[in-house]
């Protein structure tokens, strides 16, 4: 997925808690402006066809108390995949100095649309911005 400026590409590896062997990758094209995130994404399941996700929304909040050298933020992304509403949240941080890589480390929850019982998948998400 090629992102068009001002959107930035984020590649996030997804791993389910119950089935760590069934991982996939989600590639997002995100625009972050004044803490508001908008964009799109596609899931690339291992051995499967790409799945386009709903439009992606979310928030990004800087963490200045960690120091400017880390450029850390809290990030939450919300989107729909099939019949599941997904919340992917975590923190971002830069490695390698000013020209380095933005990294994401977080968790996700997926809830079947139309239910309120809290059943759903959970797992981890890690990735980088390119």
Order of alpha helices (4+ residues) and beta strands (2+ residues): beta-beta-beta-beta-beta-beta-beta-beta-beta
